[in-house]
Amino acid sequence: MNTTSNTNQPFSPIEVKLESGRDYYWCTCGRSKSQPFCDGSHKNTEFTPRKFSVSEDKTAWLCTCKKTGNAPFCDGTHRKL
């Protein structure tokens, strides 16, 4: 899995290569050092990572602002924050 980030904004989406048939866990708390994926930093909080998978191999932009209406995928909400 490769990731890149646009650092022009505090909450820029991260481009990732996703593989079909694999389970991913998207960070919902914002504390993970492995953004956009969960690293367990949510422990002892009310947050739970969001499990997701894709039906075909693809590249996607995953949300880091945690305000997207299409979790875990970026919908541009970070531009309004």
C-alpha positions as protocol buffer text, in pm:
chain_id: "A"
residue {
  index: 1
  type: MET
  ca { x: 0 y: 0 z: 0 }
}
residue {
  index: 2
  type: ASN
  ca { x: 146 y: 336 z: -102 }
}
residue {
  index: 3
  type: THR
  ca { x: 38 y: 668 z: 46 }
}
residue {
  index: 4
  type: THR
  ca { x: 103 y: 1029 z: -43 }
}
residue {
  index: 5
  type: SER
  ca { x: -34 y: 1346 z: 107 }
}
residue {
  index: 6
  type: ASN
  ca { x: -91 y: 1700 z: -13 }
}
residue {
  index: 7
  type: THR
  ca { x: 44 y: 1918 z: 269 }
}
residue {
  index: 8
  type: ASN
  ca { x: -106 y: 2249 z: 150 }
}
residue {
  index: 9
  type: GLN
  ca { x: -397 y: 2213 z: 392 }
}
residue {
  index: 10
  type: PRO
  ca { x: -413 y: 2086 z: 749 }
}
residue {
  index: 11
  type: PHE
  ca { x: -655 y: 1809 z: 649 }
}
residue {
  index: 12
  type: SER
  ca { x: -562 y: 1688 z: 303 }
}
residue {
  index: 13
  type: PRO
  ca { x: -689 y: 1352 z: 180 }
}
residue {
  index: 14
  type: ILE
  ca { x: -434 y: 1075 z: 137 }
}
residue {
  index: 15
  type: GLU
  ca { x: -407 y: 876 z: -185 }
}
residue {
  index: 16
  type: VAL
  ca { x: -388 y: 501 z: -125 }
}
residue {
  index: 17
  type: LYS
  ca { x: -380 y: 189 z: -341 }
}
residue {
  index: 18
  type: LEU
  ca { x: -649 y: -51 z: -221 }
}
residue {
  index: 19
  type: GLU
  ca { x: -665 y: -422 z: -299 }
}
residue {
  index: 20
  type: SER
  ca { x: -990 y: -609 z: -357 }
}
residue {
  index: 21
  type: GLY
  ca { x: -1086 y: -867 z: -98 }
}
residue {
  index: 22
  type: ARG
  ca { x: -874 y: -709 z: 176 }
}
residue {
  index: 23
  type: ASP
  ca { x: -1021 y: -554 z: 491 }
}
residue {
  index: 24
  type: TYR
  ca { x: -904 y: -204 z: 586 }
}
residue {
  index: 25
  type: TYR
  ca { x: -966 y: -9 z: 906 }
}
residue {
  index: 26
  type: TRP
  ca { x: -1006 y: 366 z: 857 }
}
residue {
  index: 27
  type: CYS
  ca { x: -910 y: 584 z: 1156 }
}
residue {
  index: 28
  type: THR
  ca { x: -1211 y: 775 z: 1291 }
}
residue {
  index: 29
  type: CYS
  ca { x: -1041 y: 941 z: 1589 }
}
residue {
  index: 30
  type: GLY
  ca { x: -768 y: 1136 z: 1407 }
}
residue {
  index: 31
  type: ARG
  ca { x: -497 y: 1018 z: 1649 }
}
residue {
  index: 32
  type: SER
  ca { x: -344 y: 744 z: 1435 }
}
residue {
  index: 33
  type: LYS
  ca { x: 17 y: 790 z: 1327 }
}
residue {
  index: 34
  type: SER
  ca { x: -70 y: 564 z: 1030 }
}
residue {
  index: 35
  type: GLN
  ca { x: -328 y: 798 z: 872 }
}
residue {
  index: 36
  type: PRO
  ca { x: -566 y: 731 z: 715 }
}
residue {
  index: 37
  type: PHE
  ca { x: -560 y: 386 z: 873 }
}
residue {
  index: 38
  type: CYS
  ca { x: -610 y: 286 z: 1236 }
}
residue {
  index: 39
  type: ASP
  ca { x: -307 y: 206 z: 1452 }
}
residue {
  index: 40
  type: GLY
  ca { x: -501 y: 149 z: 1777 }
}
residue {
  index: 41
  type: SER
  ca { x: -457 y: 505 z: 1909 }
}
residue {
  index: 42
  type: HIS
  ca { x: -833 y: 524 z: 1974 }
}
residue {
  index: 43
  type: LYS
  ca { x: -807 y: 289 z: 2272 }
}
residue {
  index: 44
  type: ASN
  ca { x: -980 y: 432 z: 2581 }
}
residue {
  index: 45
  type: THR
  ca { x: -1184 y: 674 z: 2369 }
}
residue {
  index: 46
  type: GLU
  ca { x: -1538 y: 656 z: 2229 }
}
residue {
  index: 47
  type: PHE
  ca { x: -1402 y: 605 z: 1875 }
}
residue {
  index: 48
  type: THR
  ca { x: -1401 y: 281 z: 1676 }
}
residue {
  index: 49
  type: PRO
  ca { x: -1223 y: 235 z: 1344 }
}
residue {
  index: 50
  type: ARG
  ca { x: -1441 y: 186 z: 1039 }
}
residue {
  index: 51
  type: LYS
  ca { x: -1388 y: -143 z: 859 }
}
residue {
  index: 52
  type: PHE
  ca { x: -1418 y: -131 z: 480 }
}
residue {
  index: 53
  type: SER
  ca { x: -1314 y: -317 z: 167 }
}
residue {
  index: 54
  type: VAL
  ca { x: -1332 y: -261 z: -208 }
}
residue {
  index: 55
  type: SER
  ca { x: -1460 y: -493 z: -480 }
}
residue {
  index: 56
  type: GLU
  ca { x: -1174 y: -418 z: -721 }
}
residue {
  index: 57
  type: ASP
  ca { x: -814 y: -299 z: -695 }
}
residue {
  index: 58
  type: LYS
  ca { x: -813 y: 79 z: -716 }
}
residue {
  index: 59
  type: THR
  ca { x: -653 y: 402 z: -607 }
}
residue {
  index: 60
  type: ALA
  ca { x: -864 y: 620 z: -378 }
}
residue {
  index: 61
  type: TRP
  ca { x: -835 y: 940 z: -175 }
}
residue {
  index: 62
  type: LEU
  ca { x: -919 y: 872 z: 189 }
}
residue {
  index: 63
  type: CYS
  ca { x: -1041 y: 1141 z: 428 }
}
residue {
  index: 64
  type: THR
  ca { x: -820 y: 1273 z: 710 }
}
residue {
  index: 65
  type: CYS
  ca { x: -1047 y: 1553 z: 837 }
}
residue {
  index: 66
  type: LYS
  ca { x: -1298 y: 1289 z: 956 }
}
residue {
  index: 67
  type: LYS
  ca { x: -1593 y: 1506 z: 845 }
}
residue {
  index: 68
  type: THR
  ca { x: -1660 y: 1344 z: 506 }
}
residue {
  index: 69
  type: GLY
  ca { x: -2014 y: 1245 z: 419 }
}
residue {
  index: 70
  type: ASN
  ca { x: -1878 y: 945 z: 226 }
}
residue {
  index: 71
  type: ALA
  ca { x: -1651 y: 777 z: 484 }
}
residue {
  index: 72
  type: PRO
  ca { x: -1382 y: 667 z: 443 }
}
residue {
  index: 73
  type: PHE
  ca { x: -1353 y: 841 z: 108 }
}
residue {
  index: 74
  type: CYS
  ca { x: -1284 y: 1212 z: 74 }
}
residue {
  index: 75
  type: ASP
  ca { x: -1577 y: 1422 z: -48 }
}
residue {
  index: 76
  type: GLY
  ca { x: -1402 y: 1761 z: -31 }
}
residue {
  index: 77
  type: THR
  ca { x: -1540 y: 1863 z: 309 }
}
residue {
  index: 78
  type: HIS
  ca { x: -1187 y: 1953 z: 427 }
}
residue {
  index: 79
  type: ARG
  ca { x: -1195 y: 2256 z: 193 }
}
residue {
  index: 80
  type: LYS
  ca { x: -1480 y: 2406 z: 399 }
}
residue {
  index: 81
  type: LEU
  ca { x: -1311 y: 2369 z: 740 }
}
